[in-house]
Amino acid sequence: MQLKYVFSPDVSLSVGYTQMIGTETMAILKREGVSNQANWGWVSLVVSPSVFSKMW
């Protein structure tokens, strides 16, 4: 899941949440035991370099 808010054409903010569910195949490929699931969230602020070249 991801949400994105655009403040201006040069500045945006994204927040997200991800869930991965491990399978038996993953355990075989990694050659170790795996957790059945992993969860993580993230935040990303994107600022275009052109913001700093504009006249205020």
PDBQT receptor file of N, H, CA, C and O in Angstrom, charges set to zero:
ATOM      1  N   MET A   1       0.840  -1.141   0.000  1.00  0.00    +0.000 N 
ATOM      2  CA  MET A   1       0.000   0.000   0.000  1.00  0.00    +0.000 C 
ATOM      3  C   MET A   1       0.899   1.221   0.000  1.00  0.00    +0.000 C 
ATOM      4  O   MET A   1       1.908   1.257   0.704  1.00  0.00    +0.000 OA
ATOM      5  N   GLN A   2       0.535   2.217  -0.786  1.00  0.00    +0.000 N 
ATOM      6  H   GLN A   2      -0.285   2.188  -1.357  1.00  0.00    +0.000 HD
ATOM      7  CA  GLN A   2       1.330   3.438  -0.883  1.00  0.00    +0.000 C 
ATOM      8  C   GLN A   2       0.405   4.630  -1.031  1.00  0.00    +0.000 C 
ATOM      9  O   GLN A   2      -0.573   4.589  -1.777  1.00  0.00    +0.000 OA
ATOM     10  N   LEU A   3       0.728   5.689  -0.312  1.00  0.00    +0.000 N 
ATOM     11  H   LEU A   3       1.523   5.723   0.294  1.00  0.00    +0.000 HD
ATOM     12  CA  LEU A   3       0.027   6.962  -0.448  1.00  0.00    +0.000 C 
ATOM     13  C   LEU A   3       1.036   8.015  -0.853  1.00  0.00    +0.000 C 
ATOM     14  O   LEU A   3       2.161   8.034  -0.353  1.00  0.00    +0.000 OA
ATOM     15  N   LYS A   4       0.634   8.886  -1.757  1.00  0.00    +0.000 N 
ATOM     16  H   LYS A   4      -0.279   8.870  -2.164  1.00  0.00    +0.000 HD
ATOM     17  CA  LYS A   4       1.546   9.920  -2.234  1.00  0.00    +0.000 C 
ATOM     18  C   LYS A   4       0.824  11.258  -2.232  1.00  0.00    +0.000 C 
ATOM     19  O   LYS A   4      -0.315  11.368  -2.685  1.00  0.00    +0.000 OA
ATOM     20  N   TYR A   5       1.514  12.282  -1.710  1.00  0.00    +0.000 N 
ATOM     21  H   TYR A   5       2.440  12.192  -1.343  1.00  0.00    +0.000 HD
ATOM     22  CA  TYR A   5       0.983  13.632  -1.713  1.00  0.00    +0.000 C 
ATOM     23  C   TYR A   5       1.989  14.527  -2.436  1.00  0.00    +0.000 C 
ATOM     24  O   TYR A   5       3.171  14.549  -2.093  1.00  0.00    +0.000 OA
ATOM     25  N   VAL A   6       1.514  15.257  -3.428  1.00  0.00    +0.000 N 
ATOM     26  H   VAL A   6       0.554  15.240  -3.707  1.00  0.00    +0.000 HD
ATOM     27  CA  VAL A   6       2.378  16.140  -4.209  1.00  0.00    +0.000 C 
ATOM     28  C   VAL A   6       2.151  17.571  -3.726  1.00  0.00    +0.000 C 
ATOM     29  O   VAL A   6       1.067  18.128  -3.898  1.00  0.00    +0.000 OA
ATOM     30  N   PHE A   7       3.188  18.162  -3.117  1.00  0.00    +0.000 N 
ATOM     31  H   PHE A   7       4.068  17.709  -2.977  1.00  0.00    +0.000 HD
ATOM     32  CA  PHE A   7       3.109  19.536  -2.648  1.00  0.00    +0.000 C 
ATOM     33  C   PHE A   7       3.231  20.514  -3.807  1.00  0.00    +0.000 C 
ATOM     34  O   PHE A   7       2.526  21.522  -3.858  1.00  0.00    +0.000 OA
ATOM     35  N   SER A   8       4.120  20.215  -4.726  1.00  0.00    +0.000 N 
ATOM     36  H   SER A   8       4.693  19.396  -4.685  1.00  0.00    +0.000 HD
ATOM     37  CA  SER A   8       4.348  21.020  -5.922  1.00  0.00    +0.000 C 
ATOM     38  C   SER A   8       4.961  20.084  -6.967  1.00  0.00    +0.000 C 
ATOM     39  O   SER A   8       5.256  18.934  -6.642  1.00  0.00    +0.000 OA
ATOM     40  N   PRO A   9       5.159  20.529  -8.191  1.00  0.00    +0.000 N 
ATOM     41  CA  PRO A   9       5.773  19.646  -9.190  1.00  0.00    +0.000 C 
ATOM     42  C   PRO A   9       7.174  19.165  -8.802  1.00  0.00    +0.000 C 
ATOM     43  O   PRO A   9       7.657  18.162  -9.328  1.00  0.00    +0.000 OA
ATOM     44  N   ASP A  10       7.825  19.885  -7.878  1.00  0.00    +0.000 N 
ATOM     45  H   ASP A  10       7.433  20.699  -7.451  1.00  0.00    +0.000 HD
ATOM     46  CA  ASP A  10       9.189  19.533  -7.503  1.00  0.00    +0.000 C 
ATOM     47  C   ASP A  10       9.314  18.857  -6.139  1.00  0.00    +0.000 C 
ATOM     48  O   ASP A  10      10.398  18.395  -5.783  1.00  0.00    +0.000 OA
ATOM     49  N   VAL A  11       8.231  18.791  -5.372  1.00  0.00    +0.000 N 
ATOM     50  H   VAL A  11       7.350  19.166  -5.661  1.00  0.00    +0.000 HD
ATOM     51  CA  VAL A  11       8.297  18.227  -4.023  1.00  0.00    +0.000 C 
ATOM     52  C   VAL A  11       7.109  17.294  -3.798  1.00  0.00    +0.000 C 
ATOM     53  O   VAL A  11       5.958  17.671  -4.018  1.00  0.00    +0.000 OA
ATOM     54  N   SER A  12       7.409  16.058  -3.353  1.00  0.00    +0.000 N 
ATOM     55  H   SER A  12       8.345  15.751  -3.175  1.00  0.00    +0.000 HD
ATOM     56  CA  SER A  12       6.340  15.109  -3.044  1.00  0.00    +0.000 C 
ATOM     57  C   SER A  12       6.737  14.249  -1.852  1.00  0.00    +0.000 C 
ATOM     58  O   SER A  12       7.919  14.097  -1.541  1.00  0.00    +0.000 OA
ATOM     59  N   LEU A  13       5.731  13.693  -1.195  1.00  0.00    +0.000 N 
ATOM     60  H   LEU A  13       4.772  13.817  -1.448  1.00  0.00    +0.000 HD
ATOM     61  CA  LEU A  13       5.925  12.839  -0.029  1.00  0.00    +0.000 C 
ATOM     62  C   LEU A  13       5.177  11.538  -0.260  1.00  0.00    +0.000 C 
ATOM     63  O   LEU A  13       4.003  11.548  -0.629  1.00  0.00    +0.000 OA
ATOM     64  N   SER A  14       5.859  10.410  -0.044  1.00  0.00    +0.000 N 
ATOM     65  H   SER A  14       6.813  10.401   0.255  1.00  0.00    +0.000 HD
ATOM     66  CA  SER A  14       5.234   9.092  -0.176  1.00  0.00    +0.000 C 
ATOM     67  C   SER A  14       5.393   8.335   1.135  1.00  0.00    +0.000 C 
ATOM     68  O   SER A  14       6.446   8.386   1.769  1.00  0.00    +0.000 OA
ATOM     69  N   VAL A  15       4.345   7.638   1.533  1.00  0.00    +0.000 N 
ATOM     70  H   VAL A  15       3.489   7.596   1.017  1.00  0.00    +0.000 HD
ATOM     71  CA  VAL A  15       4.402   6.750   2.690  1.00  0.00    +0.000 C 
ATOM     72  C   VAL A  15       3.815   5.422   2.267  1.00  0.00    +0.000 C 
ATOM     73  O   VAL A  15       2.877   5.372   1.471  1.00  0.00    +0.000 OA
ATOM     74  N   GLY A  16       4.371   4.342   2.803  1.00  0.00    +0.000 N 
ATOM     75  H   GLY A  16       5.133   4.383   3.449  1.00  0.00    +0.000 HD
ATOM     76  CA  GLY A  16       3.883   3.042   2.391  1.00  0.00    +0.000 C 
ATOM     77  C   GLY A  16       4.057   1.981   3.455  1.00  0.00    +0.000 C 
ATOM     78  O   GLY A  16       4.779   2.159   4.436  1.00  0.00    +0.000 OA
ATOM     79  N   TYR A  17       3.376   0.875   3.233  1.00  0.00    +0.000 N 
ATOM     80  H   TYR A  17       2.790   0.730   2.436  1.00  0.00    +0.000 HD
ATOM     81  CA  TYR A  17       3.438  -0.288   4.110  1.00  0.00    +0.000 C 
ATOM     82  C   TYR A  17       3.510  -1.514   3.218  1.00  0.00    +0.000 C 
ATOM     83  O   TYR A  17       2.762  -1.626   2.246  1.00  0.00    +0.000 OA
ATOM     84  N   THR A  18       4.402  -2.427   3.543  1.00  0.00    +0.000 N 
ATOM     85  H   THR A  18       5.009  -2.337   4.332  1.00  0.00    +0.000 HD
ATOM     86  CA  THR A  18       4.597  -3.628   2.736  1.00  0.00    +0.000 C 
ATOM     87  C   THR A  18       4.562  -4.857   3.621  1.00  0.00    +0.000 C 
ATOM     88  O   THR A  18       5.030  -4.826   4.759  1.00  0.00    +0.000 OA
ATOM     89  N   GLN A  19       4.008  -5.936   3.099  1.00  0.00    +0.000 N 
ATOM     90  H   GLN A  19       3.627  -5.961   2.175  1.00  0.00    +0.000 HD
ATOM     91  CA  GLN A  19       3.995  -7.212   3.810  1.00  0.00    +0.000 C 
ATOM     92  C   GLN A  19       4.431  -8.302   2.840  1.00  0.00    +0.000 C 
ATOM     93  O   GLN A  19       3.914  -8.403   1.728  1.00  0.00    +0.000 OA
ATOM     94  N   MET A  20       5.393  -9.119   3.278  1.00  0.00    +0.000 N 
ATOM     95  H   MET A  20       5.814  -9.037   4.181  1.00  0.00    +0.000 HD
ATOM     96  CA  MET A  20       5.856 -10.244   2.481  1.00  0.00    +0.000 C 
ATOM     97  C   MET A  20       5.539 -11.531   3.238  1.00  0.00    +0.000 C 
ATOM     98  O   MET A  20       5.811 -11.637   4.434  1.00  0.00    +0.000 OA
ATOM     99  N   ILE A  21       4.979 -12.482   2.556  1.00  0.00    +0.000 N 
ATOM    100  H   ILE A  21       4.759 -12.397   1.584  1.00  0.00    +0.000 HD
ATOM    101  CA  ILE A  21       4.664 -13.776   3.163  1.00  0.00    +0.000 C 
ATOM    102  C   ILE A  21       5.608 -14.814   2.571  1.00  0.00    +0.000 C 
ATOM    103  O   ILE A  21       5.574 -15.078   1.369  1.00  0.00    +0.000 OA
ATOM    104  N   GLY A  22       6.455 -15.406   3.423  1.00  0.00    +0.000 N 
ATOM    105  H   GLY A  22       6.483 -15.191   4.400  1.00  0.00    +0.000 HD
ATOM    106  CA  GLY A  22       7.417 -16.409   2.978  1.00  0.00    +0.000 C 
ATOM    107  C   GLY A  22       6.745 -17.755   2.684  1.00  0.00    +0.000 C 
ATOM    108  O   GLY A  22       5.706 -18.079   3.260  1.00  0.00    +0.000 OA
ATOM    109  N   THR A  23       7.351 -18.533   1.784  1.00  0.00    +0.000 N 
ATOM    110  H   THR A  23       8.195 -18.270   1.317  1.00  0.00    +0.000 HD
ATOM    111  CA  THR A  23       6.823 -19.842   1.418  1.00  0.00    +0.000 C 
ATOM    112  C   THR A  23       7.909 -20.901   1.616  1.00  0.00    +0.000 C 
ATOM    113  O   THR A  23       9.055 -20.575   1.926  1.00  0.00    +0.000 OA
ATOM    114  N   GLU A  24       7.545 -22.149   1.439  1.00  0.00    +0.000 N 
ATOM    115  H   GLU A  24       6.614 -22.415   1.187  1.00  0.00    +0.000 HD
ATOM    116  CA  GLU A  24       8.520 -23.246   1.545  1.00  0.00    +0.000 C 
ATOM    117  C   GLU A  24       9.601 -23.107   0.468  1.00  0.00    +0.000 C 
ATOM    118  O   GLU A  24      10.764 -23.419   0.722  1.00  0.00    +0.000 OA
ATOM    119  N   THR A  25       9.237 -22.651  -0.707  1.00  0.00    +0.000 N 
ATOM    120  H   THR A  25       8.292 -22.397  -0.913  1.00  0.00    +0.000 HD
ATOM    121  CA  THR A  25      10.204 -22.466  -1.789  1.00  0.00    +0.000 C 
ATOM    122  C   THR A  25      11.276 -21.470  -1.385  1.00  0.00    +0.000 C 
ATOM    123  O   THR A  25      12.450 -21.661  -1.703  1.00  0.00    +0.000 OA
ATOM    124  N   MET A  26      10.893 -20.422  -0.696  1.00  0.00    +0.000 N 
ATOM    125  H   MET A  26       9.940 -20.267  -0.438  1.00  0.00    +0.000 HD
ATOM    126  CA  MET A  26      11.861 -19.432  -0.242  1.00  0.00    +0.000 C 
ATOM    127  C   MET A  26      12.856 -20.055   0.733  1.00  0.00    +0.000 C 
ATOM    128  O   MET A  26      14.049 -19.758   0.681  1.00  0.00    +0.000 OA
ATOM    129  N   ALA A  27      12.374 -20.904   1.606  1.00  0.00    +0.000 N 
ATOM    130  H   ALA A  27      11.405 -21.146   1.648  1.00  0.00    +0.000 HD
ATOM    131  CA  ALA A  27      13.250 -21.578   2.565  1.00  0.00    +0.000 C 
ATOM    132  C   ALA A  27      14.255 -22.473   1.831  1.00  0.00    +0.000 C 
ATOM    133  O   ALA A  27      15.418 -22.546   2.228  1.00  0.00    +0.000 OA
ATOM    134  N   ILE A  28      13.825 -23.145   0.780  1.00  0.00    +0.000 N 
ATOM    135  H   ILE A  28      12.880 -23.086   0.458  1.00  0.00    +0.000 HD
ATOM    136  CA  ILE A  28      14.725 -24.007   0.008  1.00  0.00    +0.000 C 
ATOM    137  C   ILE A  28      15.787 -23.172  -0.701  1.00  0.00    +0.000 C 
ATOM    138  O   ILE A  28      16.964 -23.533  -0.692  1.00  0.00    +0.000 OA
ATOM    139  N   LEU A  29      15.386 -22.069  -1.310  1.00  0.00    +0.000 N 
ATOM    140  H   LEU A  29      14.430 -21.776  -1.317  1.00  0.00    +0.000 HD
ATOM    141  CA  LEU A  29      16.331 -21.218  -2.041  1.00  0.00    +0.000 C 
ATOM    142  C   LEU A  29      17.348 -20.561  -1.107  1.00  0.00    +0.000 C 
ATOM    143  O   LEU A  29      18.520 -20.436  -1.461  1.00  0.00    +0.000 OA
ATOM    144  N   LYS A  30      16.912 -20.143   0.075  1.00  0.00    +0.000 N 
ATOM    145  H   LYS A  30      15.960 -20.244   0.362  1.00  0.00    +0.000 HD
ATOM    146  CA  LYS A  30      17.822 -19.492   1.006  1.00  0.00    +0.000 C 
ATOM    147  C   LYS A  30      18.643 -20.493   1.819  1.00  0.00    +0.000 C 
ATOM    148  O   LYS A  30      19.625 -20.115   2.459  1.00  0.00    +0.000 OA
ATOM    149  N   ARG A  31      18.246 -21.771   1.796  1.00  0.00    +0.000 N 
ATOM    150  H   ARG A  31      17.449 -22.078   1.276  1.00  0.00    +0.000 HD
ATOM    151  CA  ARG A  31      18.912 -22.842   2.537  1.00  0.00    +0.000 C 
ATOM    152  C   ARG A  31      18.958 -22.567   4.039  1.00  0.00    +0.000 C 
ATOM    153  O   ARG A  31      19.937 -22.884   4.713  1.00  0.00    +0.000 OA
ATOM    154  N   GLU A  32      17.907 -21.986   4.534  1.00  0.00    +0.000 N 
ATOM    155  H   GLU A  32      17.111 -21.728   3.986  1.00  0.00    +0.000 HD
ATOM    156  CA  GLU A  32      17.773 -21.738   5.965  1.00  0.00    +0.000 C 
ATOM    157  C   GLU A  32      16.299 -21.562   6.273  1.00  0.00    +0.000 C 
ATOM    158  O   GLU A  32      15.481 -21.407   5.366  1.00  0.00    +0.000 OA
ATOM    159  N   GLY A  33      15.968 -21.586   7.530  1.00  0.00    +0.000 N 
ATOM    160  H   GLY A  33      16.632 -21.712   8.266  1.00  0.00    +0.000 HD
ATOM    161  CA  GLY A  33      14.585 -21.359   7.917  1.00  0.00    +0.000 C 
ATOM    162  C   GLY A  33      14.198 -19.915   7.658  1.00  0.00    +0.000 C 
ATOM    163  O   GLY A  33      15.022 -19.008   7.773  1.00  0.00    +0.000 OA
ATOM    164  N   VAL A  34      12.955 -19.713   7.311  1.00  0.00    +0.000 N 
ATOM    165  H   VAL A  34      12.285 -20.450   7.217  1.00  0.00    +0.000 HD
ATOM    166  CA  VAL A  34      12.478 -18.358   7.067  1.00  0.00    +0.000 C 
ATOM    167  C   VAL A  34      11.261 -18.083   7.930  1.00  0.00    +0.000 C 
ATOM    168  O   VAL A  34      10.516 -18.991   8.297  1.00  0.00    +0.000 OA
ATOM    169  N   SER A  35      11.082 -16.842   8.236  1.00  0.00    +0.000 N 
ATOM    170  H   SER A  35      11.688 -16.104   7.938  1.00  0.00    +0.000 HD
ATOM    171  CA  SER A  35       9.883 -16.409   8.929  1.00  0.00    +0.000 C 
ATOM    172  C   SER A  35       8.724 -16.463   7.944  1.00  0.00    +0.000 C 
ATOM    173  O   SER A  35       8.920 -16.284   6.742  1.00  0.00    +0.000 OA
ATOM    174  N   ASN A  36       7.541 -16.705   8.438  1.00  0.00    +0.000 N 
ATOM    175  H   ASN A  36       7.383 -16.851   9.415  1.00  0.00    +0.000 HD
ATOM    176  CA  ASN A  36       6.389 -16.770   7.548  1.00  0.00    +0.000 C 
ATOM    177  C   ASN A  36       6.005 -15.423   6.975  1.00  0.00    +0.000 C 
ATOM    178  O   ASN A  36       5.356 -15.349   5.932  1.00  0.00    +0.000 OA
ATOM    179  N   GLN A  37       6.407 -14.349   7.656  1.00  0.00    +0.000 N 
ATOM    180  H   GLN A  37       6.934 -14.409   8.503  1.00  0.00    +0.000 HD
ATOM    181  CA  GLN A  37       6.060 -13.044   7.118  1.00  0.00    +0.000 C 
ATOM    182  C   GLN A  37       7.023 -11.965   7.595  1.00  0.00    +0.000 C 
ATOM    183  O   GLN A  37       7.703 -12.110   8.611  1.00  0.00    +0.000 OA
ATOM    184  N   ALA A  38       7.057 -10.907   6.849  1.00  0.00    +0.000 N 
ATOM    185  H   ALA A  38       6.504 -10.788   6.024  1.00  0.00    +0.000 HD
ATOM    186  CA  ALA A  38       7.855  -9.738   7.206  1.00  0.00    +0.000 C 
ATOM    187  C   ALA A  38       7.021  -8.502   6.872  1.00  0.00    +0.000 C 
ATOM    188  O   ALA A  38       6.348  -8.458   5.842  1.00  0.00    +0.000 OA
ATOM    189  N   ASN A  39       7.069  -7.514   7.738  1.00  0.00    +0.000 N 
ATOM    190  H   ASN A  39       7.616  -7.550   8.574  1.00  0.00    +0.000 HD
ATOM    191  CA  ASN A  39       6.304  -6.283   7.555  1.00  0.00    +0.000 C 
ATOM    192  C   ASN A  39       7.229  -5.092   7.717  1.00  0.00    +0.000 C 
ATOM    193  O   ASN A  39       8.119  -5.106   8.567  1.00  0.00    +0.000 OA
ATOM    194  N   TRP A  40       7.029  -4.069   6.916  1.00  0.00    +0.000 N 
ATOM    195  H   TRP A  40       6.306  -4.057   6.226  1.00  0.00    +0.000 HD
ATOM    196  CA  TRP A  40       7.800  -2.848   7.098  1.00  0.00    +0.000 C 
ATOM    197  C   TRP A  40       7.052  -1.663   6.502  1.00  0.00    +0.000 C 
ATOM    198  O   TRP A  40       6.245  -1.797   5.582  1.00  0.00    +0.000 OA
ATOM    199  N   GLY A  41       7.354  -0.503   7.064  1.00  0.00    +0.000 N 
ATOM    200  H   GLY A  41       8.010  -0.394   7.811  1.00  0.00    +0.000 HD
ATOM    201  CA  GLY A  41       6.781   0.737   6.576  1.00  0.00    +0.000 C 
ATOM    202  C   GLY A  41       7.905   1.659   6.136  1.00  0.00    +0.000 C 
ATOM    203  O   GLY A  41       9.052   1.482   6.548  1.00  0.00    +0.000 OA
ATOM    204  N   TRP A  42       7.592   2.625   5.316  1.00  0.00    +0.000 N 
ATOM    205  H   TRP A  42       6.660   2.769   4.982  1.00  0.00    +0.000 HD
ATOM    206  CA  TRP A  42       8.611   3.539   4.816  1.00  0.00    +0.000 C 
ATOM    207  C   TRP A  42       8.015   4.901   4.498  1.00  0.00    +0.000 C 
ATOM    208  O   TRP A  42       6.817   5.046   4.254  1.00  0.00    +0.000 OA
ATOM    209  N   VAL A  43       8.902   5.897   4.511  1.00  0.00    +0.000 N 
ATOM    210  H   VAL A  43       9.875   5.779   4.709  1.00  0.00    +0.000 HD
ATOM    211  CA  VAL A  43       8.540   7.276   4.176  1.00  0.00    +0.000 C 
ATOM    212  C   VAL A  43       9.594   7.804   3.208  1.00  0.00    +0.000 C 
ATOM    213  O   VAL A  43      10.787   7.578   3.407  1.00  0.00    +0.000 OA
ATOM    214  N   SER A  44       9.165   8.496   2.175  1.00  0.00    +0.000 N 
ATOM    215  H   SER A  44       8.195   8.680   2.014  1.00  0.00    +0.000 HD
ATOM    216  CA  SER A  44      10.093   9.027   1.183  1.00  0.00    +0.000 C 
ATOM    217  C   SER A  44       9.714  10.468   0.849  1.00  0.00    +0.000 C 
ATOM    218  O   SER A  44       8.588  10.745   0.433  1.00  0.00    +0.000 OA
ATOM    219  N   LEU A  45      10.658  11.372   1.035  1.00  0.00    +0.000 N 
ATOM    220  H   LEU A  45      11.572  11.147   1.372  1.00  0.00    +0.000 HD
ATOM    221  CA  LEU A  45      10.479  12.763   0.635  1.00  0.00    +0.000 C 
ATOM    222  C   LEU A  45      11.322  12.979  -0.617  1.00  0.00    +0.000 C 
ATOM    223  O   LEU A  45      12.538  12.787  -0.590  1.00  0.00    +0.000 OA
ATOM    224  N   VAL A  46      10.684  13.376  -1.706  1.00  0.00    +0.000 N 
ATOM    225  H   VAL A  46       9.696  13.532  -1.728  1.00  0.00    +0.000 HD
ATOM    226  CA  VAL A  46      11.375  13.572  -2.978  1.00  0.00    +0.000 C 
ATOM    227  C   VAL A  46      11.402  15.063  -3.286  1.00  0.00    +0.000 C 
ATOM    228  O   VAL A  46      10.361  15.709  -3.405  1.00  0.00    +0.000 OA
ATOM    229  N   VAL A  47      12.609  15.594  -3.414  1.00  0.00    +0.000 N 
ATOM    230  H   VAL A  47      13.455  15.070  -3.318  1.00  0.00    +0.000 HD
ATOM    231  CA  VAL A  47      12.800  17.008  -3.744  1.00  0.00    +0.000 C 
ATOM    232  C   VAL A  47      13.665  17.074  -4.995  1.00  0.00    +0.000 C 
ATOM    233  O   VAL A  47      14.799  16.595  -5.005  1.00  0.00    +0.000 OA
ATOM    234  N   SER A  48      13.122  17.670  -6.044  1.00  0.00    +0.000 N 
ATOM    235  H   SER A  48      12.201  18.059  -6.035  1.00  0.00    +0.000 HD
ATOM    236  CA  SER A  48      13.860  17.818  -7.296  1.00  0.00    +0.000 C 
ATOM    237  C   SER A  48      14.960  18.865  -7.130  1.00  0.00    +0.000 C 
ATOM    238  O   SER A  48      14.731  19.898  -6.500  1.00  0.00    +0.000 OA
ATOM    239  N   PRO A  49      16.142  18.621  -7.680  1.00  0.00    +0.000 N 
ATOM    240  CA  PRO A  49      17.220  19.613  -7.583  1.00  0.00    +0.000 C 
ATOM    241  C   PRO A  49      16.859  20.967  -8.203  1.00  0.00    +0.000 C 
ATOM    242  O   PRO A  49      17.465  21.983  -7.864  1.00  0.00    +0.000 OA
ATOM    243  N   SER A  50      15.896  20.985  -9.089  1.00  0.00    +0.000 N 
ATOM    244  H   SER A  50      15.403  20.159  -9.364  1.00  0.00    +0.000 HD
ATOM    245  CA  SER A  50      15.510  22.259  -9.710  1.00  0.00    +0.000 C 
ATOM    246  C   SER A  50      14.893  23.223  -8.698  1.00  0.00    +0.000 C 
ATOM    247  O   SER A  50      14.835  24.425  -8.959  1.00  0.00    +0.000 OA
ATOM    248  N   VAL A  51      14.436  22.732  -7.562  1.00  0.00    +0.000 N 
ATOM    249  H   VAL A  51      14.483  21.756  -7.349  1.00  0.00    +0.000 HD
ATOM    250  CA  VAL A  51      13.892  23.591  -6.507  1.00  0.00    +0.000 C 
ATOM    251  C   VAL A  51      14.942  24.602  -6.051  1.00  0.00    +0.000 C 
ATOM    252  O   VAL A  51      14.609  25.753  -5.769  1.00  0.00    +0.000 OA
ATOM    253  N   PHE A  52      16.188  24.190  -5.977  1.00  0.00    +0.000 N 
ATOM    254  H   PHE A  52      16.458  23.255  -6.207  1.00  0.00    +0.000 HD
ATOM    255  CA  PHE A  52      17.249  25.036  -5.462  1.00  0.00    +0.000 C 
ATOM    256  C   PHE A  52      17.787  26.030  -6.498  1.00  0.00    +0.000 C 
ATOM    257  O   PHE A  52      18.545  26.935  -6.149  1.00  0.00    +0.000 OA
ATOM    258  N   SER A  53      17.405  25.870  -7.757  1.00  0.00    +0.000 N 
ATOM    259  H   SER A  53      16.789  25.134  -8.041  1.00  0.00    +0.000 HD
ATOM    260  CA  SER A  53      17.890  26.784  -8.779  1.00  0.00    +0.000 C 
ATOM    261  C   SER A  53      16.900  27.896  -9.105  1.00  0.00    +0.000 C 
ATOM    262  O   SER A  53      17.221  28.824  -9.847  1.00  0.00    +0.000 OA
ATOM    263  N   LYS A  54      15.691  27.797  -8.545  1.00  0.00    +0.000 N 
ATOM    264  H   LYS A  54      15.431  27.043  -7.942  1.00  0.00    +0.000 HD
ATOM    265  CA  LYS A  54      14.676  28.829  -8.802  1.00  0.00    +0.000 C 
ATOM    266  C   LYS A  54      14.931  30.058  -7.938  1.00  0.00    +0.000 C 
ATOM    267  O   LYS A  54      15.470  29.965  -6.836  1.00  0.00    +0.000 OA
ATOM    268  N   MET A  55      14.541  31.185  -8.454  1.00  0.00    +0.000 N 
ATOM    269  H   MET A  55      14.103  31.262  -9.350  1.00  0.00    +0.000 HD
ATOM    270  CA  MET A  55      14.667  32.431  -7.704  1.00  0.00    +0.000 C 
ATOM    271  C   MET A  55      13.520  32.519  -6.706  1.00  0.00    +0.000 C 
ATOM    272  O   MET A  55      12.367  32.299  -7.078  1.00  0.00    +0.000 OA
ATOM    273  N   TRP A  56      13.805  32.832  -5.462  1.00  0.00    +0.000 N 
ATOM    274  H   TRP A  56      14.741  33.011  -5.160  1.00  0.00    +0.000 HD
ATOM    275  CA  TRP A  56      12.759  32.988  -4.443  1.00  0.00    +0.000 C 
ATOM    276  C   TRP A  56      12.324  34.370  -4.475  1.00  0.00    +0.000 C 
ATOM    277  O   TRP A  56      11.444  34.759  -3.707  1.00  0.00    +0.000 OA
TER     278      TRP A  56
